[in-house]
Amino acid sequence: MDADELERRLNAHRDVLTTIVAALARNGQTEILYHLAPETQFMNGQEDPGVLPSEAFALEHAHADEIRRIVDAARLRAERS
C-alpha cells in the first residue's frame, strides 16, 4: 500500500468515525464528546518539553490531535443537523 492509498483509507475511517460520533451526539448521547475530551489533550508532565520533542511525544501529540479533529468535526455536524 502506498502513502496515497493509506491517506485515503485513513480519511475514510476519520469520516466514518466522525459520522458515528455526530449521530450519537444528535441523538442526545452527548456524553461521548465528554468521554473523548480528555483524549484530545496530551500531558507529559513536563513543564518545558524542550525545543525538539521526542518521537514518543510527537506520536502522542499526533494521537491527541487526530481525536480532537474527529470530536470537533462531529460536534459541528451534530450542531448543523
CYANA upper distance limits for C-alpha pairs under 8 A (distance plus 0.5 A):
  1 MET  CA      5 GLU  CA      6.70
  1 MET  CA      6 LEU  CA      7.04
  2 ASP  CA      6 LEU  CA      6.77
  3 ALA  CA      7 GLU  CA      6.62
  4 ASP  CA      8 ARG  CA      6.74
  5 GLU  CA      9 ARG  CA      6.70
  6 LEU  CA     10 LEU  CA      6.65
  7 GLU  CA     11 ASN  CA      6.58
  8 ARG  CA     12 ALA  CA      6.72
  9 ARG  CA     13 HIS  CA      6.78
 10 LEU  CA     14 ARG  CA      6.62
 11 ASN  CA     15 ASP  CA      6.65
 12 ALA  CA     16 VAL  CA      6.75
 13 HIS  CA     17 LEU  CA      6.63
 14 ARG  CA     18 THR  CA      6.50
 14 ARG  CA     70 ILE  CA      7.14
 15 ASP  CA     19 THR  CA      6.62
 16 VAL  CA     20 ILE  CA      6.74
 17 LEU  CA     21 VAL  CA      6.64
 17 LEU  CA     70 ILE  CA      7.64
 18 THR  CA     22 ALA  CA      6.47
 18 THR  CA     70 ILE  CA      5.88
 18 THR  CA     71 VAL  CA      7.53
 18 THR  CA     73 ALA  CA      6.89
 18 THR  CA     74 ALA  CA      5.40
 19 THR  CA     23 ALA  CA      6.54
 19 THR  CA     74 ALA  CA      7.04
 19 THR  CA     77 ARG  CA      8.35
 20 ILE  CA     24 LEU  CA      6.76
 21 VAL  CA     25 ALA  CA      6.69
 21 VAL  CA     32 ILE  CA      7.65
 21 VAL  CA     33 LEU  CA      8.22
 21 VAL  CA     71 VAL  CA      7.98
 21 VAL  CA     74 ALA  CA      6.27
 22 ALA  CA     26 ARG  CA      6.52
 22 ALA  CA     74 ALA  CA      4.85
 22 ALA  CA     75 ARG  CA      6.65
 22 ALA  CA     76 LEU  CA      8.47
 22 ALA  CA     77 ARG  CA      6.38
 22 ALA  CA     78 ALA  CA      5.36
 23 ALA  CA     27 ASN  CA      6.68
 23 ALA  CA     78 ALA  CA      7.22
 24 LEU  CA     28 GLY  CA      7.13
 24 LEU  CA     29 GLN  CA      5.62
 24 LEU  CA     30 THR  CA      7.31
 24 LEU  CA     32 ILE  CA      8.06
 25 ALA  CA     29 GLN  CA      5.25
 25 ALA  CA     30 THR  CA      4.85
 25 ALA  CA     31 GLU  CA      8.14
 25 ALA  CA     32 ILE  CA      7.66
 25 ALA  CA     33 LEU  CA      7.92
 25 ALA  CA     74 ALA  CA      8.49
 25 ALA  CA     75 ARG  CA      7.99
 25 ALA  CA     78 ALA  CA      6.64
 26 ARG  CA     30 THR  CA      7.99
 26 ARG  CA     78 ALA  CA      5.60
 26 ARG  CA     79 GLU  CA      8.05
 26 ARG  CA     81 SER  CA      7.86
 30 THR  CA     34 TYR  CA      7.59
 31 GLU  CA     35 HIS  CA      6.61
 32 ILE  CA     36 LEU  CA      6.67
 33 LEU  CA     37 ALA  CA      6.61
 33 LEU  CA     71 VAL  CA      7.04
 33 LEU  CA     75 ARG  CA      8.29
 34 TYR  CA     38 PRO  CA      8.16
 36 LEU  CA     40 THR  CA      7.43
 36 LEU  CA     67 ILE  CA      8.01
 36 LEU  CA     71 VAL  CA      7.86
 37 ALA  CA     41 GLN  CA      8.01
 37 ALA  CA     68 ARG  CA      8.11
 37 ALA  CA     71 VAL  CA      8.30
 39 GLU  CA     64 ALA  CA      6.24
 39 GLU  CA     67 ILE  CA      7.25
 39 GLU  CA     68 ARG  CA      8.25
 40 THR  CA     63 HIS  CA      8.44
 40 THR  CA     64 ALA  CA      4.83
 40 THR  CA     65 ASP  CA      6.68
 40 THR  CA     66 GLU  CA      8.36
 40 THR  CA     67 ILE  CA      6.18
 40 THR  CA     68 ARG  CA      5.39
 41 GLN  CA     61 HIS  CA      8.43
 41 GLN  CA     64 ALA  CA      6.26
 41 GLN  CA     65 ASP  CA      8.39
 42 PHE  CA     60 GLU  CA      7.04
 42 PHE  CA     61 HIS  CA      6.40
 42 PHE  CA     64 ALA  CA      6.54
 44 ASN  CA     57 PHE  CA      8.13
 49 PRO  CA     53 PRO  CA      6.96
 53 PRO  CA     57 PHE  CA      6.38
 53 PRO  CA     58 ALA  CA      6.74
 54 SER  CA     58 ALA  CA      6.74
 55 GLU  CA     59 LEU  CA      6.69
 56 ALA  CA     60 GLU  CA      6.70
 57 PHE  CA     61 HIS  CA      6.54
 58 ALA  CA     62 ALA  CA      6.64
 59 LEU  CA     63 HIS  CA      6.67
 60 GLU  CA     64 ALA  CA      6.75
 61 HIS  CA     65 ASP  CA      6.53
 62 ALA  CA     66 GLU  CA      6.60
 63 HIS  CA     67 ILE  CA      6.95
 64 ALA  CA     68 ARG  CA      6.63
 65 ASP  CA     69 ARG  CA      6.71
 66 GLU  CA     70 ILE  CA      6.88
 67 ILE  CA     71 VAL  CA      6.63
 68 ARG  CA     72 ASP  CA      6.45
 69 ARG  CA     73 ALA  CA      6.57
 70 ILE  CA     74 ALA  CA      6.50
 71 VAL  CA     75 ARG  CA      6.51
 72 ASP  CA     76 LEU  CA      6.81
 73 ALA  CA     77 ARG  CA      6.73
 74 ALA  CA     78 ALA  CA      6.54
 75 ARG  CA     79 GLU  CA      6.69
 76 LEU  CA     80 ARG  CA      6.73
 77 ARG  CA     81 SER  CA      6.93
